[in-house]
Amino acid sequence: MIVARAPTRLDFGGGWTDVPPFPEERGGFVCNIAIDRYATVSLVPDANQHTATRTHVAHTPLLVSAALRHARVSNVQVELQNDFPVGAGLGGSSAACVALAAALAGHEGRDLAPLALAEWSRSVEVEEMGIAGGRQDHYAAAFGGALGLTFSERVDIDAIPISDAFAGSLERRCLLAYTGESRISGTTITAVLDAYRDRVPRVLHALEAMRSLALHMRSALGSEDIDMLATLVHEHWTHQRALHPAITTDRIDAIGVAADLAGAIGMKALGASGGGCVIVFTTDDDDGRVARAIAPMATLLPWHVARDGVMVTA
């Protein structure tokens, strides 16, 4: 049996600027950090069939079939599990695909580098599944840690070193809350991309601002300044919301109000939004006020920084 485990991520800023054609035309930048909410693939040779069992990641049957087809592999049994909610906006489907890529490489006796795994995983989504969404999730799952990702015709990966002390503070002060709502629909994503292609000023301004803020977030992480990171994340949410009305929801707005009243210093929804998870930053001396304020509206998910990317054991 080959087991591969890939982390998901928190996207602090720059999401949507990694969605074609923006990065090729204007250059995108994303700042994110991998977390220990994993997609785990178990792969066993099977002389008779290939199956996917206990699969709880969105699009999983299609994802497994697409990955096997892309790898030209059959007669294996695949089991896929996750320890994060489906549709949470954590990049779970991409983490699952990176784990599949690593497991299949191990099955074939190959040891692929993180960059190759991320790009293979991305090609499965685009070429086999016709998903032309963002690109950041594959790299977070493959590389782990805190990353600054520059997107153009190519991808440049900047691993941001952070100390154990800073990681601990970030884990304590950045609350991860799952709203229980389904994430954004494909029609909304299409609407945003169409608005960009039509050069709608509101959308162009928002995307440019989000990219700029993500660049500053890289500096905030590098200098281990959580307060600055929280401020940048909060401003990013203002621009993110401007992309389309469906990006926020009544519940997300209510969480924001409650968090603000309790003394939070920043928040944003993760992924494409329209539900899923939000992150909320607290002050250094918060005694649980913010967590108690938002708990009635969301499930708080403990998390830790995943310093390593996808891992394979046989």
C-alpha positions as CSV (number, residue, x, y, z in Angstrom):
1,M,0.0,0.0,0.0
2,I,1.1,3.5,-0.8
3,V,-0.2,6.4,1.3
4,A,0.1,10.0,0.4
5,R,-1.0,12.9,2.5
6,A,-1.2,16.5,1.3
7,P,-2.1,19.6,3.4
8,T,-4.7,22.2,2.6
9,R,-4.1,26.0,3.0
10,L,-5.2,29.3,4.3
11,D,-5.1,31.9,1.5
12,F,-4.3,35.2,3.1
13,G,-4.4,37.3,-0.1
14,G,-4.2,37.4,-3.8
15,G,-6.7,34.7,-4.6
16,W,-8.5,35.3,-8.0
17,T,-5.2,36.9,-9.3
18,D,-4.0,33.3,-10.0
19,V,-7.0,32.6,-12.2
20,P,-6.3,32.7,-16.0
21,P,-6.2,34.9,-17.9
22,F,-5.3,37.5,-15.3
23,P,-1.8,36.1,-14.3
24,E,-0.7,35.8,-18.0
25,E,-1.9,39.3,-18.9
26,R,-1.1,41.3,-15.7
27,G,0.8,39.0,-13.3
28,G,-0.8,37.5,-10.2
29,F,0.5,37.1,-6.7
30,V,-0.8,34.9,-3.8
31,C,0.3,34.7,-0.2
32,N,-0.8,31.5,1.6
33,I,0.1,29.0,4.3
34,A,-0.3,25.3,4.4
35,I,-2.2,23.8,7.4
36,D,-2.6,20.4,8.9
37,R,-6.0,19.6,7.5
38,Y,-5.1,16.8,5.1
39,A,-6.3,14.9,2.1
40,T,-5.0,11.4,2.4
41,V,-4.8,8.9,-0.5
42,S,-4.3,5.1,0.0
43,L,-3.4,3.2,-3.2
44,V,-3.3,-0.5,-3.5
45,P,-2.7,-2.6,-6.7
46,D,-5.9,-4.4,-7.8
47,A,-5.8,-6.9,-10.6
48,N,-9.5,-6.6,-11.3
49,Q,-10.6,-3.0,-10.9
50,H,-10.0,0.5,-9.7
51,T,-12.4,1.9,-7.2
52,A,-12.7,5.0,-5.0
53,T,-14.1,4.3,-1.5
54,R,-14.8,6.6,1.4
55,T,-14.4,9.6,-0.8
56,H,-15.6,12.8,0.9
57,V,-13.9,15.5,-1.1
58,A,-15.9,17.5,-3.6
59,H,-15.8,16.0,-7.1
60,T,-13.9,13.0,-5.8
61,P,-15.1,10.2,-8.1
62,L,-14.5,12.5,-11.1
63,L,-11.1,13.5,-9.6
64,V,-9.9,10.0,-9.0
65,S,-11.0,8.9,-12.5
66,A,-9.4,12.0,-14.1
67,A,-6.1,11.4,-12.2
68,L,-5.9,7.7,-13.2
69,R,-6.8,8.6,-16.8
70,H,-4.1,11.3,-16.9
71,A,-1.5,8.9,-15.4
72,R,-2.7,6.1,-17.7
73,V,-2.9,3.8,-14.7
74,S,-5.6,1.2,-14.1
75,N,-6.1,-1.8,-11.9
76,V,-5.5,0.0,-8.7
77,Q,-7.8,0.6,-5.7
78,V,-7.9,4.1,-4.4
79,E,-9.2,5.3,-1.0
80,L,-9.4,9.0,-0.4
81,Q,-10.2,10.6,3.0
82,N,-10.1,14.1,4.4
83,D,-10.1,15.7,7.8
84,F,-11.7,19.0,6.7
85,P,-15.3,19.9,5.7
86,V,-16.2,19.6,2.0
87,G,-16.5,22.9,0.3
88,A,-14.6,24.7,3.0
89,G,-12.6,26.9,0.7
90,L,-9.3,25.3,2.0
91,G,-8.2,24.0,-1.4
92,G,-9.2,20.5,-0.5
93,S,-9.8,19.1,-4.0
94,S,-6.4,20.3,-5.1
95,A,-4.8,18.8,-2.0
96,A,-6.5,15.5,-2.9
97,C,-5.2,15.7,-6.5
98,V,-1.6,16.4,-5.3
99,A,-1.9,13.4,-2.9
100,L,-3.1,11.3,-5.9
101,A,-0.2,12.5,-8.0
102,A,2.3,11.6,-5.3
103,A,0.7,8.2,-4.7
104,L,0.6,7.3,-8.4
105,A,4.2,8.4,-8.8
106,G,5.1,6.1,-5.9
107,H,3.1,3.3,-7.5
108,E,5.3,3.7,-10.6
109,G,8.5,3.9,-8.6
110,R,9.1,7.6,-9.3
111,D,9.9,10.3,-6.8
112,L,8.6,13.6,-8.2
113,A,9.7,17.0,-7.0
114,P,7.0,19.3,-5.4
115,L,6.9,21.5,-8.4
116,A,6.3,18.6,-10.8
117,L,3.6,17.2,-8.5
118,A,1.8,20.6,-8.3
119,E,1.9,21.1,-12.1
120,W,0.8,17.5,-12.7
121,S,-2.1,18.0,-10.4
122,R,-3.0,21.3,-12.0
123,S,-3.0,19.7,-15.5
124,V,-5.4,17.0,-14.3
125,E,-7.9,19.8,-13.3
126,V,-7.5,21.7,-16.6
127,E,-7.0,19.0,-19.2
128,E,-9.1,16.1,-17.8
129,M,-11.8,17.9,-15.8
130,G,-12.0,21.3,-17.6
131,I,-11.6,23.3,-14.4
132,A,-9.9,26.6,-15.1
133,G,-9.9,28.0,-11.6
134,G,-7.1,29.3,-9.5
135,R,-3.6,27.7,-9.4
136,Q,-2.4,28.4,-5.9
137,D,-3.8,25.4,-4.1
138,H,-1.7,22.8,-5.8
139,Y,1.5,24.6,-4.8
140,A,0.5,24.9,-1.1
141,A,-0.3,21.2,-1.0
142,A,3.0,20.2,-2.7
143,F,5.4,22.5,-0.9
144,G,3.8,23.2,2.5
145,G,4.8,26.1,4.7
146,A,4.2,29.8,4.1
147,L,4.5,30.8,0.4
148,G,4.6,33.8,-1.8
149,L,3.5,32.6,-5.3
150,T,4.1,34.8,-8.4
151,F,2.0,33.8,-11.4
152,S,2.6,34.8,-15.0
153,E,3.4,32.4,-17.8
154,R,5.3,30.5,-15.1
155,V,5.1,30.1,-11.4
156,D,7.8,31.4,-9.0
157,I,7.7,29.9,-5.5
158,D,9.1,31.9,-2.6
159,A,9.2,29.9,0.6
160,I,8.8,32.3,3.5
161,P,10.6,31.2,6.7
162,I,8.7,31.6,9.9
163,S,9.9,30.8,13.4
164,D,8.1,28.2,15.7
165,A,7.2,31.1,18.0
166,F,5.5,33.0,15.3
167,A,3.8,30.0,13.9
168,G,2.4,29.4,17.4
169,S,1.1,32.9,17.7
170,L,-0.5,32.7,14.3
171,E,-2.2,29.5,15.2
172,R,-3.6,31.1,18.3
173,R,-4.6,34.5,16.9
174,C,-5.9,33.4,13.5
175,L,-9.2,31.6,14.1
176,L,-10.5,29.3,11.4
177,A,-14.3,29.2,11.3
178,Y,-16.5,27.0,9.1
179,T,-19.8,28.6,8.2
180,G,-21.5,25.3,7.2
181,E,-22.6,27.0,3.9
182,S,-21.9,25.7,0.5
183,R,-19.2,27.6,-1.4
184,I,-19.6,29.9,-4.3
185,S,-21.2,28.7,-7.5
186,G,-19.5,28.3,-10.9
187,T,-21.8,30.9,-12.4
188,T,-20.4,33.5,-10.0
189,I,-16.8,32.6,-10.9
190,T,-17.8,32.9,-14.6
191,A,-19.3,36.3,-13.9
192,V,-16.2,37.6,-12.3
193,L,-14.0,36.3,-15.1
194,D,-16.3,37.8,-17.7
195,A,-16.2,41.1,-15.9
196,Y,-12.4,41.0,-16.0
197,R,-12.4,40.2,-19.7
198,D,-14.8,43.1,-20.3
199,R,-12.4,45.3,-18.3
200,V,-15.1,46.4,-15.8
201,P,-13.2,49.1,-13.7
202,R,-14.6,47.8,-10.4
203,V,-13.2,44.3,-10.9
204,L,-9.9,45.5,-12.4
205,H,-9.3,47.8,-9.4
206,A,-10.2,45.0,-6.9
207,L,-7.9,42.5,-8.5
208,E,-5.0,44.9,-8.7
209,A,-5.5,45.9,-5.1
210,M,-5.7,42.3,-4.0
211,R,-2.4,41.5,-5.7
212,S,-0.7,44.5,-4.1
213,L,-2.0,43.6,-0.6
214,A,-0.8,40.0,-1.1
215,L,2.7,41.3,-1.8
216,H,2.7,43.3,1.4
217,M,1.4,40.2,3.3
218,R,4.5,38.3,2.2
219,S,6.6,41.1,3.9
220,A,4.4,40.9,7.0
221,L,4.9,37.2,7.3
222,G,8.6,37.6,6.7
223,S,8.9,40.2,9.5
224,E,6.6,38.1,11.7
225,D,4.1,41.0,12.2
226,I,0.7,39.5,12.8
227,D,-1.0,42.8,13.4
228,M,0.1,44.1,10.0
229,L,-1.0,40.8,8.4
230,A,-4.4,41.1,10.0
231,T,-4.8,44.7,8.7
232,L,-3.9,43.7,5.2
233,V,-6.2,40.7,5.2
234,H,-9.1,42.9,6.4
235,E,-8.5,45.4,3.6
236,H,-8.2,42.5,1.1
237,W,-11.7,41.3,2.1
238,T,-13.1,44.7,1.2
239,H,-11.8,44.4,-2.4
240,Q,-12.6,40.7,-2.6
241,R,-16.2,41.4,-1.8
242,A,-16.3,44.0,-4.6
243,L,-15.7,41.4,-7.2
244,H,-19.3,40.1,-7.0
245,P,-22.2,40.4,-4.5
246,A,-22.4,36.6,-4.1
247,I,-18.9,36.4,-2.6
248,T,-20.2,37.2,0.8
249,T,-23.3,35.9,2.5
250,D,-25.5,37.0,5.4
251,R,-23.8,34.6,7.7
252,I,-20.3,35.7,6.8
253,D,-21.4,39.3,7.3
254,A,-22.9,38.5,10.7
255,I,-19.6,36.7,11.7
256,G,-17.8,39.9,10.7
257,V,-20.0,42.1,12.8
258,A,-19.8,39.9,15.8
259,A,-16.1,39.6,15.5
260,D,-15.6,43.3,15.2
261,L,-17.7,44.0,18.2
262,A,-15.7,41.5,20.2
263,G,-12.4,43.2,19.3
264,A,-11.2,41.3,16.2
265,I,-8.6,43.1,14.1
266,G,-9.2,41.5,10.7
267,M,-11.1,38.8,8.8
268,K,-11.8,37.5,5.3
269,A,-13.5,34.5,3.7
270,L,-11.3,31.8,2.2
271,G,-11.1,30.6,-1.3
272,A,-13.7,31.9,-3.8
273,S,-16.0,32.3,-0.9
274,G,-19.8,32.4,-1.0
275,G,-19.6,30.2,2.1
276,G,-17.0,27.8,3.4
277,C,-14.5,29.0,5.9
278,V,-13.5,32.5,7.2
279,I,-10.4,33.5,9.1
280,V,-10.6,36.0,12.0
281,F,-7.6,37.6,13.6
282,T,-7.7,38.4,17.3
283,T,-5.5,40.8,19.4
284,D,-2.6,39.4,21.3
285,D,-4.3,39.7,24.6
286,D,-7.7,38.3,23.5
287,D,-9.0,35.9,26.2
288,G,-11.4,34.0,23.9
289,R,-13.8,36.9,23.4
290,V,-13.8,36.7,19.6
291,A,-14.1,32.9,19.6
292,R,-17.1,33.0,21.9
293,A,-18.7,35.8,19.8
294,I,-18.6,33.9,16.5
295,A,-19.1,30.3,17.9
296,P,-22.9,30.5,17.5
297,M,-22.6,31.1,13.8
298,A,-19.7,28.9,12.8
299,T,-17.7,25.8,13.8
300,L,-14.2,26.7,15.0
301,L,-11.6,24.3,13.4
302,P,-8.2,24.0,15.2
303,W,-5.2,24.1,12.9
304,H,-1.4,24.2,12.9
305,V,1.1,25.2,10.2
306,A,2.0,22.3,7.9
307,R,5.7,23.0,7.3
308,D,6.0,20.0,4.9
309,G,4.1,19.5,1.7
310,V,2.8,16.2,0.4
311,M,4.3,13.2,2.1
312,V,4.4,9.6,0.9
313,T,4.9,6.3,2.8
314,A,4.9,2.8,1.4
